[in-house]
Amino acid sequence: MAALARPAKAFSSFLSNSFFGRSTPSPAPTPAPAPPPPVEDPKEITSLSREIQIYQAEIKVSVTAAFGRELERATKKPPPKQMPASLVFSRGDEEVSDDTSNAVSKQKRDAAGVFSGLCPSLDGEQSAKVFIGQATGQTTGIGGHLAARFIPTVERESIDLVDKHVSLWNKEILWIGGYLSRLIYELEMQDIQTSWKTTSVSDTAVREKLLARGLHTLRFFTFRQTTPSPMVGQGMEIAFYGCGTDNKQLLITSTAGVLPVNQVRMPNADMQKFLTDMPAITASAIHEASRFIARLRDQQLLREVAIEDVIKELGSKPLAEKEMVECLTWWQNVAMMEGYTSQVRARLLDAAVLLQDSGKIIPLSMIGTIVKPQSSSIPTDMPLPAHTLPYTVTKELKGHSIYTIFGWTELSLLQYITFLVNPPLSAHPAADPETDIRSSPAFAERVLAMLGRAWQSISANQQTAIALELKDVECIPTKAGFKRPREAYFEKNLLFDDLPTIALPKNTAIKGGMEKMLLAIGVRKTVDLQLVFSRLIGGGSWTCQDLMRYLVSVKDTLSSDELARLKQTAAFPLEVEALAKAEGGDAPTAPAVRRKPHQLYEPVESMRALGLPLLDWGDGKWKSNSDEGKPLQRHSKVLIGQPSCFSAWVYAATRPSISYWVSLPGGRL
C-alpha cells in the first residue's frame, strides 16, 4: 500500500504546480568531499643534488712599513704575507616541477631548503654574505658567499670602510672578490661555449639546457644593491668589469650560443624575422637578467642592431621569399627615418640576395623592375624577366613608395612583351614550349588576352612600340598554325574559307580592347583586294555574288585607293553563256573572262536581249537595289542606269559575236 501511495502524492504535486504556478526548488546537490591528502611516508627518501664549486684565490700581500704599522695598530696584528679568498658558486637548482598538487615535487622543494644557507636562492629573501670566519650581516650583491680576511667593524656585522687604512685594506680584498667573480664567470661561459660547439640545430633540448645554464650565470653575477654598505657591491662590480683588458670580448649567451658581447645585439622583433642567424640576447635574459643587460648597455658594450649589422648579415646568406618580404617591409619603414641615403640603399641592394622556393638565386642588385602590387595588368603566375622581382615578394609592399625607396620601376607591357618574344623565353633551343609565345597556343592566348585587357589604358606610344615588337613575330594562333599579325585574319565576314583565321584554344571573346589590340598590331579584318582579285582570276568556286557580299561587309574599311583599284581591276566575270544562247550556239570552253566594272552591264533580260556584255551574277537573281548591287551601281560608270536609245539601237543593229566580246581588250568599250 505504501508503494502505491507515492505516485499519487507525486501526481497531486504535479497538478498543483501546473495550475497554480508554484514549485518547490530542488535542494542543491551536496558537493563531494575533497579526497584526503596522501599519507606521507616518514621513511621515504627524497634525493636532491646540487653542484657547488668553491673557488679560492691565494693572495700575496705586499705593503709598506708605514701602512703595516697603521694596520697593526688597528688590528693588533701584523698584516699577513699571504692569505686566501674564497667564493662559492653553484650551477643552479635542480629542476623541480611547479605543480603544487604533485606531492613529490612539493617534497623536493621543501628539501631544497637544505641548501639555502650555502647557496641562497637568487629570487629568495636570503642574500649571499661576506664571511670573516663566520657570516656577517654584509651582503655581497651576487649569488655567492665571499670569505676573506676582511677587517670588520667593532660589532662584526660588516666590514670597516671608515678607517683610512682599514678601509683601503678591505677595498683591496673587495677588488680581489671582483676579480675572482670575473674569473668564475669567464670559466663558466667558456665551458658552455665548448659544449655548445658540439651540438647542432637539431639538438634543441641540449641547447636549451645550455642557455638556461648561461642565464643562471648571468643572474648569479648580477650585482645588486648591498647592505648595510652599498660600497661593497659597487667595489666588486668595478673590479668585475675593470679587470679585463678588453670588455668587448666579454662572453655572453645569445640565440647563437656563447659569443663575445661585441658580436651580440639587442633583439629586434622586426629584424629577427629575416636576420634569423644574427646573434641576439635571448628574451629570457632580457626578462630575468635585466640588471646585467642594462649594465652592459650603460658601458656601450651591448648595442642595438645597426645598418652595418644588417648589411653584414644580408651578405652572409641569401634570404628565403618570406624572409625577403619581411626584409623589404622593414626596409620601407627604415627608409622614412633620417639618415637613409642613396648610398645606404646601394649597399643594402648589393648585399641582399633572394633564394626562391624553386632554388633560383636572385641578387637584388640585378633588380630594376617590379610587378606593381594590386594594380598590375601582368598575371602573377606568368614568367618574369631576370630584372623583375617576383610578385610573391612585392605583393605585400607599399606600391606608392617602391620607386622612392628601392629605385625600382613598374614592369611595363612593352618591356614584358620584349622579354616574351626574345631568347631565352622564345626563339631559343632551350625555351620551354609551354611558355613560348611562338609554339604554345594556350600561352599565346594568355598573352593576347593580357594585352587586350590593358590596351586602352596604356599610352599611344607604348601601343605603337608593342605593335612594332610583334610585327614579325609568329605569335597569332590560327587554323593554319602560328602566323605573324599581318598574316592572320579575324574569323567573320571573310570571302575564303582557307585563310589563316584566329583560333584561340579557350575561345576568348574578340571584342572591345581585345579587338582593338589585334587590329593595332596588324591582324587583318579584311582580305587584301589584290589577293581577292588574284584568287578570283585564278579560278575556284567563288562567284561574283560572293565577292560583292564580302565587299559589302567591309565597305566601311575600304580606302579611296582600294576603291580606285577596284574600278580599274578586271576581276568581274563576263556572262559568256548568255551571249552564246542569244546567238543560238554553245558557250566557249575557254576559262572565265573577266572585265573591269565599267565594261559590263546589269545582268537583266533587257540588256541580255540587246546582246550587251553582262556581268556574270551566277545562280542568284540580280537585284539592282540589293546590298550587293548598289556598290556596283555606285562605282561603275557603265552600269549606272540604262544605255541611251541611240546606244541600244547601235548594239542591236551590230550585235557583236561572242568571240568579239571575249577577245575585246580591256578599256575598249
KEVODREN-65450 format. One line per field, with one value per residue (C-alpha): residue number from 1; z negated, x negated, y negated. Coordinates in Angstrom, 2 decimals. Each point is the difference from the previous one (the first is absolute). Example, Ala and Ser with C-alpha at 12.3 -4.5 7.8 and 13.67 -1.06 7.14 Angstrom:
// KEVODREN-65450
num <- 1, 2
pz <- -7.80, 0.66
px <- -12.30, -1.37
py <- 4.50, -3.44
This chain:
// KEVODREN-65450
num <- 1, 2, 3, 4, 5, 6, 7, 8, 9, 10, 11, 12, 13, 14, 15, 16, 17, 18, 19, 20, 21, 22, 23, 24, 25, 26, 27, 28, 29, 30, 31, 32, 33, 34, 35, 36, 37, 38, 39, 40, 41, 42, 43, 44, 45, 46, 47, 48, 49, 50, 51, 52, 53, 54, 55, 56, 57, 58, 59, 60, 61, 62, 63, 64, 65, 66, 67, 68, 69, 70, 71, 72, 73, 74, 75, 76, 77, 78, 79, 80, 81, 82, 83, 84, 85, 86, 87, 88, 89, 90, 91, 92, 93, 94, 95, 96, 97, 98, 99, 100, 101, 102, 103, 104, 105, 106, 107, 108, 109, 110, 111, 112, 113, 114, 115, 116, 117, 118, 119, 120, 121, 122, 123, 124, 125, 126, 127, 128, 129, 130, 131, 132, 133, 134, 135, 136, 137, 138, 139, 140, 141, 142, 143, 144, 145, 146, 147, 148, 149, 150, 151, 152, 153, 154, 155, 156, 157, 158, 159, 160, 161, 162, 163, 164, 165, 166, 167, 168, 169, 170, 171, 172, 173, 174, 175, 176, 177, 178, 179, 180, 181, 182, 183, 184, 185, 186, 187, 188, 189, 190, 191, 192, 193, 194, 195, 196, 197, 198, 199, 200, 201, 202, 203, 204, 205, 206, 207, 208, 209, 210, 211, 212, 213, 214, 215, 216, 217, 218, 219, 220, 221, 222, 223, 224, 225, 226, 227, 228, 229, 230, 231, 232, 233, 234, 235, 236, 237, 238, 239, 240, 241, 242, 243, 244, 245, 246, 247, 248, 249, 250, 251, 252, 253, 254, 255, 256, 257, 258, 259, 260, 261, 262, 263, 264, 265, 266, 267, 268, 269, 270, 271, 272, 273, 274, 275, 276, 277, 278, 279, 280, 281, 282, 283, 284, 285, 286, 287, 288, 289, 290, 291, 292, 293, 294, 295, 296, 297, 298, 299, 300, 301, 302, 303, 304, 305, 306, 307, 308, 309, 310, 311, 312, 313, 314, 315, 316, 317, 318, 319, 320, 321, 322, 323, 324, 325, 326, 327, 328, 329, 330, 331, 332, 333, 334, 335, 336, 337, 338, 339, 340, 341, 342, 343, 344, 345, 346, 347, 348, 349, 350, 351, 352, 353, 354, 355, 356, 357, 358, 359, 360, 361, 362, 363, 364, 365, 366, 367, 368, 369, 370, 371, 372, 373, 374, 375, 376, 377, 378, 379, 380, 381, 382, 383, 384, 385, 386, 387, 388, 389, 390, 391, 392, 393, 394, 395, 396, 397, 398, 399, 400, 401, 402, 403, 404, 405, 406, 407, 408, 409, 410, 411, 412, 413, 414, 415, 416, 417, 418, 419, 420, 421, 422, 423, 424, 425, 426, 427, 428, 429, 430, 431, 432, 433, 434, 435, 436, 437, 438, 439, 440, 441, 442, 443, 444, 445, 446, 447, 448, 449, 450, 451, 452, 453, 454, 455, 456, 457, 458, 459, 460, 461, 462, 463, 464, 465, 466, 467, 468, 469, 470, 471, 472, 473, 474, 475, 476, 477, 478, 479, 480, 481, 482, 483, 484, 485, 486, 487, 488, 489, 490, 491, 492, 493, 494, 495, 496, 497, 498, 499, 500, 501, 502, 503, 504, 505, 506, 507, 508, 509, 510, 511, 512, 513, 514, 515, 516, 517, 518, 519, 520, 521, 522, 523, 524, 525, 526, 527, 528, 529, 530, 531, 532, 533, 534, 535, 536, 537, 538, 539, 540, 541, 542, 543, 544, 545, 546, 547, 548, 549, 550, 551, 552, 553, 554, 555, 556, 557, 558, 559, 560, 561, 562, 563, 564, 565, 566, 567, 568, 569, 570, 571, 572, 573, 574, 575, 576, 577, 578, 579, 580, 581, 582, 583, 584, 585, 586, 587, 588, 589, 590, 591, 592, 593, 594, 595, 596, 597, 598, 599, 600, 601, 602, 603, 604, 605, 606, 607, 608, 609, 610, 611, 612, 613, 614, 615, 616, 617, 618, 619, 620, 621, 622, 623, 624, 625, 626, 627, 628, 629, 630, 631, 632, 633, 634, 635, 636, 637, 638, 639, 640, 641, 642, 643, 644, 645, 646, 647, 648, 649, 650, 651, 652, 653, 654, 655, 656, 657, 658, 659, 660, 661, 662, 663, 664, 665, 666, 667, 668, 669
pz <- 0.00, -0.74, 3.41, 1.63, -2.04, 1.30, 3.65, -1.12, -2.10, 2.84, 2.39, -2.35, -0.34, 3.78, 0.28, -2.58, 1.63, 3.45, -0.82, -2.69, 1.25, -3.27, -0.07, -2.74, 0.85, -0.03, -2.58, 1.29, 0.29, -2.78, 1.38, -0.21, -2.80, 0.99, 0.13, -3.03, 0.51, 0.73, -3.03, -0.13, -0.72, -2.61, 1.13, 3.64, 1.23, 2.34, 2.08, 0.98, 1.34, 0.37, 1.72, -2.07, 0.77, -2.28, 1.74, -2.11, 0.80, -1.75, -0.71, -0.37, -2.30, 0.47, -2.00, -1.03, -3.53, -0.88, 1.23, -1.87, -3.26, 0.41, 0.76, -2.99, -2.20, 1.09, -0.15, -2.59, 2.55, 2.77, 3.56, 1.38, 2.78, 1.76, -0.46, 1.83, 1.41, 0.85, 1.94, 0.14, 3.42, 0.83, 3.40, -0.89, -1.71, 1.15, 2.23, -2.18, 1.32, -0.84, -0.29, -3.66, 0.19, 0.61, -3.40, 1.18, 1.39, -3.24, -1.95, 2.26, -0.41, -3.73, 0.10, 2.19, -2.99, -1.39, 2.37, -0.62, -2.51, 2.24, 3.30, -0.51, 2.59, 2.52, -0.35, -3.75, -2.97, -1.20, 1.55, 0.28, -2.80, -0.65, -2.33, -2.41, -1.64, -0.38, 1.80, -0.40, 0.73, 3.13, 3.31, 3.03, 2.67, 2.06, -0.39, -1.98, -3.38, -0.17, -2.78, -0.58, -2.71, -0.06, -2.99, -1.56, -1.98, -3.78, 0.14, 2.55, 2.02, 3.04, 1.31, -1.04, 2.80, -2.22, -1.40, 2.59, 0.01, -0.87, 2.71, 2.57, -1.07, 0.24, 3.39, 1.41, -1.12, 1.58, 3.23, -0.37, -0.40, 3.24, 1.81, -1.30, 1.12, 3.52, 0.10, -0.96, 2.51, 2.85, -0.84, -0.14, 3.29, 1.72, -1.16, 1.34, 3.27, 0.40, -0.65, 2.46, 2.81, -0.29, 0.71, 3.15, 0.80, -0.55, -3.60, -1.27, -3.50, -0.61, 1.18, -2.17, -3.05, 0.92, 0.42, -3.37, -1.56, 1.61, -1.24, -3.53, 0.30, 1.13, -2.92, -2.46, 0.90, 0.20, -2.60, -2.18, -2.72, -3.05, -3.61, -2.37, 2.06, 3.70, 0.60, -0.23, 3.12, 1.82, -0.63, 1.15, 3.13, 0.95, -0.35, 1.97, 3.09, -0.61, -0.13, 3.70, 2.58, 2.61, -1.28, 3.59, -0.18, -3.08, 0.69, -0.17, 0.95, 3.13, 2.46, 1.81, -3.09, -2.12, 1.85, -0.77, -0.90, 2.97, 2.34, -1.71, 0.43, -1.84, 1.42, 2.64, 0.78, 3.54, 0.99, -1.55, 2.49, 2.80, -1.83, -1.55, -0.55, -1.55, -3.65, -2.38, -3.73, -0.88, -1.24, -3.28, -0.62, 0.68, -2.51, -2.73, 0.20, 0.81, -2.40, 1.57, 3.53, -1.05, -1.41, 3.30, 1.87, -2.36, 0.86, 3.73, 0.19, 1.23, 2.65, 2.29, 3.53, 2.42, 3.79, 0.12, -1.81, 2.46, 2.99, -1.48, -0.71, 3.41, 1.65, -1.95, 1.44, 2.42, -1.33, 0.67, 1.55, -3.34, -1.55, 2.95, -0.40, -3.65, 0.95, 2.59, -2.34, -2.69, 2.67, 0.95, -3.62, -0.51, 3.19, -1.54, -2.72, 0.10, 1.33, 2.75, 3.14, 3.48, -1.17, -2.74, 2.52, 2.39, -2.75, -1.08, 3.59, 0.58, -3.12, 0.24, 1.98, 0.52, -0.02, 1.64, -1.00, 3.36, -0.91, 2.30, -1.42, 0.80, -1.24, -0.73, 1.75, 3.28, -0.62, 1.92, 0.37, -1.98, 0.62, -1.80, -2.92, 0.36, 3.31, 2.55, 3.31, 0.22, -1.44, -3.10, 1.10, 3.29, 0.48, -0.79, 1.25, -2.07, -0.89, -1.52, -3.64, -0.38, -0.87, -3.02, -1.56, 1.15, -0.63, -3.67, 0.67, 0.06, 3.72, -0.13, -1.68, 1.83, 2.50, -2.62, -2.40, 2.25, 3.34, 1.80, 2.68, 1.07, 2.74, 3.06, 2.54, 2.66, -2.14, -0.72, 3.64, 0.98, -2.59, 1.23, 3.68, -0.41, -1.24, -2.32, -0.37, 3.74, 3.25, -1.95, -0.08, -3.80, -0.09, -1.92, 2.51, -2.57, -0.35, 3.57, 1.73, 3.37, -0.82, -2.76, 1.13, -3.61, -1.12, 3.06, -0.81, -3.57, 1.30, 2.54, -2.65, -2.34, 2.72, 0.81, -3.60, -0.35, 3.52, -0.53, -3.17, 1.40, 1.95, 3.79, 0.15, -1.90, 2.25, 3.09, -1.51, -0.89, 3.52, 1.44, -2.42, 1.12, 3.68, 1.14, -2.84, 0.79, -3.11, 1.29, -0.25, 3.12, 1.76, 2.08, -2.96, -1.42, 2.25, -0.11, -0.86, 3.57, 1.28, -2.32, 0.46, -2.12, 0.45, 1.10, 3.41, 2.01, 3.64, -0.13, -2.42, 0.18, -1.39, -3.30, -2.36, -3.74, -1.98, -3.78, -2.07, -2.68, 2.47, -1.68, 1.22, 2.62, -0.81, -1.71, -0.99, 1.41, 3.44, -0.03, -1.04, 2.75, 2.60, -1.32, 0.21, 3.58, -0.02, 3.10, -0.10, 3.79, 2.80, 2.17, 3.24, 2.05, -1.65, 0.69, 3.68, 0.47, -1.53, 2.07, 3.19, -0.82, -0.15, -2.75, -1.25, -0.83, 1.86, 0.52, -2.64, -2.51, 0.92, -0.36, -3.32, -1.32, 1.36, -1.60, -3.37, 0.10, 1.87, -3.02, -0.20, 3.69, 0.74, 2.99, 1.57, -0.30, 1.58, 2.88, 0.51, -0.05, 2.91, 2.05, -0.69, 2.52, -2.65, 0.85, 2.12, 3.41, 0.58, 2.97, -0.20, 0.46, 3.15, 1.43, -0.50, 1.70, 3.06, -0.12, -0.73, -2.89, -2.57, 0.71, -2.08, -0.68, -3.60, -1.44, 1.51, -2.45, 0.68, -1.82, -1.57, 2.49, 2.92, -1.14, -0.24, -2.43, 0.50, 0.85, 2.91, 1.76, 0.14, 0.87, 2.92, 1.41, -0.08, -2.39, -2.02, -3.35, -3.43, -0.83, -3.21, -0.42, -1.07, -2.09, 1.36, 0.61, -2.00, 0.70, -3.30, -2.13, -2.30, 2.46, 3.06, -1.36, -0.20, 3.69, 0.96, -2.15, 1.20, 3.68, 2.79, 2.34, -2.28, -1.23, 1.44, 3.52, 3.27, 2.20, 2.81, 2.60, -1.72, -0.31, 3.74, 0.98, -2.11, 1.28, 3.63, -0.17, -2.59, -0.41, -0.29, -3.11, 1.33, 0.29, -3.65, -1.16, 2.05, -0.73, -1.89, -3.26, 0.32, 3.61, -0.92
px <- 0.00, -2.84, -1.49, 3.29, 0.34, -3.15, 1.04, 3.30, -1.78, -2.33, 2.92, 1.83, -3.14, -0.26, 3.57, -0.54, -3.23, 1.54, 3.20, -1.15, -3.53, -1.65, -3.03, -2.26, -3.66, -2.04, -2.79, -3.50, -2.09, -2.48, -3.55, -2.13, -2.53, -3.56, -2.23, -2.23, -3.61, -2.35, -1.59, -3.66, -2.37, -2.45, -2.49, 0.06, -3.30, 0.00, -3.14, -1.10, -3.36, -1.73, -3.31, -2.05, -3.48, -2.28, -2.60, -2.92, -2.59, -3.35, -0.80, -3.58, -0.14, -2.60, 0.41, -2.25, -1.43, 2.04, 3.23, -0.86, -0.47, 3.33, 1.74, -1.63, 1.10, 3.62, 0.08, -2.70, -1.44, -2.57, 1.35, -0.43, -2.46, 2.52, 3.68, 2.90, 3.24, 2.83, 3.25, 2.81, 1.58, 2.91, 1.36, 3.64, 2.74, 1.06, 3.05, 3.09, 3.56, 2.18, 3.08, 0.97, 2.32, -2.92, -1.02, -3.42, -0.75, 1.13, -2.34, -2.88, 0.69, 0.05, -3.23, -1.64, 0.04, -2.85, -2.35, 1.41, -2.66, -2.87, 1.54, 2.65, 2.72, -0.48, 3.69, 0.29, -0.08, -3.39, -3.11, -3.57, -2.17, -3.53, -1.73, -2.74, -0.47, 3.76, 2.87, 0.46, 3.02, -1.67, 1.34, -2.22, 2.50, -0.49, 1.26, -2.94, -1.62, -3.42, -2.47, -3.29, -2.03, 2.05, -0.32, 3.47, 1.57, 0.09, 3.43, -1.35, 3.22, -1.74, -3.41, -1.64, -0.01, -0.47, -3.52, -2.44, -2.46, 2.47, 2.32, -2.80, -0.79, 3.63, 0.49, -3.00, 1.51, 3.33, -1.91, -1.33, 3.61, 0.90, -2.95, 0.97, 3.61, -1.17, -2.24, 2.86, 2.31, -2.49, -0.74, 3.70, 0.76, -2.95, 1.21, 3.50, -1.52, -2.00, 3.07, 2.08, -2.48, 0.53, 3.75, 1.99, 3.23, 1.94, -1.25, 2.68, 0.31, -3.75, -0.33, 2.90, -1.74, -3.24, 1.83, 1.70, -3.40, -1.33, 3.01, -0.67, -3.59, 1.21, 2.39, -2.60, -2.43, 2.58, -1.14, 2.85, 0.19, -1.96, 0.82, -0.83, -2.80, 0.72, -3.73, -0.62, 2.03, -1.25, -3.63, 0.39, 1.90, -2.66, -2.63, 2.14, 0.06, -3.31, -2.23, 0.46, -2.29, 2.78, 3.54, 1.25, -1.12, 2.11, 1.83, 3.79, 2.77, 2.02, 2.34, -3.10, -1.74, -2.73, -1.76, -1.99, 2.38, -1.11, 1.42, 3.38, 2.82, 3.12, 3.00, 2.12, 3.26, 0.30, -3.59, -0.06, 2.70, -2.59, -3.35, 0.57, -3.69, -0.96, -1.09, 2.33, 0.63, 2.64, 3.39, -0.53, -3.22, 1.78, 2.68, -1.92, -3.46, 1.13, -2.49, -2.96, 1.19, 0.61, -3.53, -1.46, 2.05, -1.08, -3.60, 0.90, -1.16, 3.39, 1.81, 2.98, -0.08, -1.46, 0.10, -3.54, 1.15, 2.86, -2.32, -2.44, 2.72, 1.64, -3.35, -0.55, 2.89, 2.95, 3.50, 2.98, 3.08, 1.79, -3.16, -0.48, 3.58, -0.73, -3.31, 1.56, 2.87, -2.52, -1.97, 3.00, 0.46, -3.69, -0.17, 2.36, -2.53, -2.70, -3.32, 1.30, -1.93, -0.57, -3.37, 1.67, 2.52, -2.77, -1.83, 3.14, 0.85, -3.52, 0.19, 3.53, 0.54, 3.32, 0.23, 3.29, 1.94, -0.99, -3.68, -0.70, -2.32, 0.71, -2.34, 2.01, -2.71, 1.29, 3.58, 1.24, 3.73, 2.89, 3.52, 1.89, 2.05, 3.80, 0.04, -2.10, 1.48, -2.60, 1.27, -1.90, -0.55, -1.71, -3.79, -1.84, -3.28, -3.15, 0.09, 3.50, 0.56, 2.53, 3.54, -0.03, -2.46, 1.42, 3.70, -0.28, -1.91, 1.34, 0.21, -0.12, -3.41, -1.84, -1.79, -0.95, -1.42, -1.46, -0.36, 2.05, 2.56, 3.10, -0.51, 1.70, 1.92, -2.55, -2.86, 1.96, 0.90, -3.64, -0.99, 2.61, -0.97, -3.77, -2.42, -0.17, 3.79, 0.69, -1.88, -2.59, -0.81, 0.28, 3.34, 2.80, 2.75, 2.70, -1.06, -1.14, 2.27, -1.01, 0.90, 2.63, 3.50, 1.23, -2.86, 0.37, 3.70, -0.85, -2.45, 2.49, 2.75, -2.34, -0.74, 3.69, 0.95, -2.68, -0.03, 2.30, -1.80, -3.52, -1.39, 0.11, -3.80, -0.10, 2.72, -2.04, -3.18, 1.75, 1.43, -3.50, -1.38, 2.61, -0.08, -2.21, 0.73, 2.08, 2.10, 3.59, 1.46, 2.11, 1.63, -3.17, -2.41, -1.85, -0.07, -1.33, 2.71, 0.22, 0.44, 2.90, 3.68, 3.06, 2.43, 3.14, 1.01, -2.78, 0.36, -2.26, 0.24, -3.65, -1.47, -1.99, 2.68, -0.59, 0.56, -0.29, 0.07, 2.33, 2.05, -0.75, 2.52, -1.48, 1.72, -0.66, -3.62, -0.97, 1.30, -1.63, -3.31, 0.02, 0.81, -2.75, -2.70, 0.99, 2.54, 2.19, 3.73, 0.21, -1.73, -2.33, 1.80, -2.96, 0.24, 3.73, -0.49, -2.87, 2.03, 3.10, -2.00, -1.89, 3.20, 1.82, 3.56, 0.51, 2.69, 0.56, 2.72, -2.57, -2.32, 2.69, 1.24, -3.52, -0.47, 3.28, -1.12, -3.26, 1.18, -0.64, -3.63, -0.91, -2.18, 0.35, -3.10, 1.51, 3.24, -1.98, -1.83, 3.35, 1.26, -3.13, -0.34, 1.32, 1.35, 3.72, 1.16, 1.59, 3.27, -1.15, 2.69, 2.81, -1.63, -0.42, 3.68, 0.97, -1.96, 1.40, -3.35, -1.87, -2.11, -3.74, -2.10, -2.66, -0.59, 2.28, -0.49, -0.32, 0.47, -0.12, 3.28, 0.69, -0.28, 3.04, 3.76, 2.63, 0.93, 3.67, 2.06, 0.28, -3.77, -0.40, 2.45, -2.11, -3.04, -1.91, -2.98, 1.57, -1.35, 0.05, 2.01, 0.14, 3.05, 1.62, 2.38, -1.40, 1.59, -1.33, 1.32, -1.51, -2.94, -2.19, 1.24, -0.22, -3.80, -0.24, 2.39, -1.75, -3.52, 0.52, 0.40, 1.70, 2.52, 1.47, 3.50, 0.88, -1.89, 1.34, 2.44, -2.66, -2.47, 2.63, 0.89, -3.66, -0.61, 3.17, -0.94, -3.57, 0.43, -3.68, -0.80, -1.17, -3.53, 0.05, 0.87, -2.42, -2.90, 0.76, -2.94, 0.81, 0.89, 1.35, 3.69
py <- 0.00, -2.36, 0.63, -1.06, -3.17, -1.66, -0.45, -1.53, -2.56, -0.84, -0.41, -2.38, -2.03, -0.17, -1.30, -2.70, -1.12, -0.05, -1.87, -2.38, -0.69, 0.94, 2.24, 1.14, -0.57, 3.14, -0.02, -0.69, 3.15, 0.49, -0.36, 3.07, -0.17, -0.76, 3.02, 0.32, -1.05, 2.82, 1.46, -0.89, 2.79, -1.28, 2.62, -1.10, -1.36, -3.03, -0.42, -3.48, -1.07, -3.33, -0.67, -2.39, -1.27, -1.99, -2.12, -1.15, -2.63, -0.14, -3.63, -1.13, -3.03, -2.74, -3.24, -2.84, -0.06, -3.07, 1.56, 3.23, -1.95, -1.80, 3.26, 1.71, -2.91, 0.52, 3.80, 0.69, 2.42, -0.44, 0.43, 3.55, 0.75, 2.24, 0.72, 1.72, -1.38, 2.40, -0.35, 2.56, 0.65, 2.31, 0.94, -0.42, 1.95, 3.41, -0.33, 0.37, -0.01, -2.99, 2.21, -0.42, 2.99, 2.26, 1.30, 1.10, -3.45, -1.60, 2.22, -0.91, -3.70, 0.43, 1.98, -2.64, -2.30, 2.08, -1.83, -3.48, -0.88, 1.04, -1.05, -2.67, -0.06, -2.78, -0.92, 0.65, -2.31, 1.23, -1.53, 1.17, -1.31, -1.14, 2.47, -1.01, 3.37, -0.01, -1.67, -3.73, -2.12, -1.44, 1.29, 0.59, -1.14, 3.20, 3.57, 1.40, -0.43, -1.64, 0.93, -1.88, -1.72, -3.17, -2.23, -0.35, -2.75, 0.22, 1.64, 2.49, -0.46, -1.49, -0.89, -3.25, -2.55, -3.06, 0.17, -1.29, 2.91, 2.74, -1.25, 0.21, 3.57, 1.08, -1.68, 1.85, 3.30, -1.03, -0.52, 3.53, 1.14, -1.78, 1.58, 3.42, -0.53, -0.90, 3.07, 2.33, -1.71, 0.40, 3.64, 0.85, -1.76, 1.66, 3.39, -0.72, -1.23, 3.20, 2.14, -2.06, 0.60, 3.74, -0.37, -0.59, -1.80, 3.21, 0.28, -2.34, 1.45, -0.04, -3.57, -1.11, 1.46, -1.76, -3.31, 0.53, 0.63, -3.17, -1.97, 1.23, -1.24, -3.43, -0.19, 1.30, -2.79, -2.77, -2.53, -1.19, -2.62, 1.13, -0.61, -1.46, -1.56, -0.53, -0.53, 3.78, 0.83, -3.09, 0.88, 3.61, -1.07, -2.53, 2.70, 2.49, -2.23, -1.74, 3.06, 0.80, -1.57, 0.01, 0.30, 0.21, 3.63, 0.67, 3.27, 0.03, 2.41, -0.78, 1.66, 1.27, 1.35, -1.59, -2.81, -3.16, -2.79, -2.14, 2.66, 0.08, -2.52, -0.94, 1.86, -1.72, 1.77, -1.41, 0.77, 3.47, 1.02, -0.10, -0.13, 3.39, 0.75, -3.31, 0.59, -1.81, -0.03, 2.58, -1.12, 1.85, -1.93, -3.30, 0.93, 1.82, -1.59, -3.52, -1.68, 1.80, -0.92, -3.61, -0.22, 1.21, -2.58, -2.77, 0.80, 0.11, 3.59, 1.20, -2.01, 0.03, 1.38, -2.55, -0.29, 1.33, 3.14, 0.47, -0.37, 2.49, 2.57, -0.43, 0.63, 3.20, 2.02, -0.34, -0.59, 2.22, -1.61, -0.50, -1.42, -2.37, -1.25, -0.77, -1.62, -2.32, -0.88, -0.98, -1.84, -2.12, -1.05, -0.79, -2.04, -2.54, -0.76, -2.62, 1.20, 2.26, -0.97, 1.35, 1.30, 2.04, 1.32, 1.03, 1.90, 1.81, 0.94, 1.30, 2.17, 1.47, 3.22, 1.80, 3.80, 0.99, 3.09, 1.49, -0.34, -2.94, -2.67, -3.67, -2.75, -3.16, -2.01, 1.51, -1.12, -3.00, 0.60, 1.43, 1.21, -2.73, 1.30, 0.07, -1.92, 1.83, 1.18, 2.78, 3.32, 1.01, 3.62, -0.78, 0.07, -3.22, -1.54, 0.44, -3.71, 0.27, 0.87, 2.88, -1.03, 2.32, -2.45, -3.33, 0.68, -1.05, -3.22, -3.54, -0.64, -3.80, -0.10, 2.78, -2.23, -2.59, 2.57, 2.69, -1.75, 2.67, -0.86, 1.87, 2.59, -1.51, 2.05, -0.95, 1.33, 3.14, 0.68, -0.57, 2.60, 2.51, -0.10, 0.14, 2.68, 1.77, 0.13, 0.32, 0.69, 1.96, 3.73, 0.06, -1.86, 1.68, 0.93, -0.71, -3.64, -0.65, -2.47, 1.49, 3.60, 0.11, -1.08, -0.07, -2.26, -2.23, -0.36, -1.08, -2.59, -1.36, -0.09, -1.87, -2.57, -0.30, -0.79, -2.65, -1.42, -2.95, -1.07, -0.28, -2.94, -0.26, 0.07, 3.28, 1.44, -0.89, 1.46, 3.28, 0.25, -0.43, 2.61, 2.55, -0.93, 2.87, 2.44, 3.07, -0.39, 0.26, 3.52, 0.70, 2.94, 0.23, -0.18, -3.00, -3.06, -3.52, -2.55, -1.29, 3.57, 0.83, -0.84, -0.47, 2.85, -1.84, -1.38, 1.59, 1.00, 3.01, 2.94, 1.00, -3.25, 0.17, -1.29, -0.42, 3.22, -0.49, 3.23, -1.40, -2.06, -3.29, -2.57, -2.32, -3.27, -3.28, -0.47, 3.41, -0.91, -3.42, 1.50, 2.63, -2.62, -2.26, 2.67, 0.83, 2.83, -0.44, -0.36, -0.12, 1.85, -2.04, -0.76, 1.11, 3.43, 0.04, -0.85, 2.40, 2.82, -0.82, -0.27, 3.18, 2.02, 1.72, 0.28, -3.67, -1.94, -3.68, 0.17, 1.29, -2.84, -2.65, 1.38, -0.25, -3.53, -1.05, 1.42, -1.99, -3.08, -2.26, 1.10, -0.46, -2.97, -2.31, 1.56, 3.47, -1.22, -1.53, 3.31, 1.79, -2.10, 0.69, 3.73, 2.55, 2.35, 0.14, 2.99, -0.45, 1.85, 2.06, 2.68, -2.52, -1.43, 3.46, 0.78, -3.27, 1.07, 3.52, 1.64, 1.56, -1.81, 0.12, 2.36, -2.62, -1.17, -2.65, -3.43, -2.89, -3.67, -3.30, -1.11, -2.78, 2.49, 1.99, -0.54, 1.10, 3.67, -0.70, 1.32, -3.35, -0.32, 3.65, -0.39, -2.78, 2.27, -2.27, 1.29, 0.89, 0.64, 3.72, -0.09, 3.76, 2.01, -2.68, -2.63, -3.43, -2.83, -3.44, -1.35, 2.80, -0.50, 1.89, -1.91, -3.54, -0.12, 0.94, -2.72, -2.47, 0.72, 1.04, -2.55, 2.50, 1.63, -3.26, -0.10, 1.28, -0.67, -2.80, 0.78, -0.66, 2.32, 2.71, -0.35, 0.20, 3.15, 1.63, -0.75, 1.12, 2.81, 1.00, 3.70, 1.85, 0.18, -3.75, -0.52, 2.65, -1.33, -3.63, -1.51, -1.82, -3.65, 0.06, -0.30
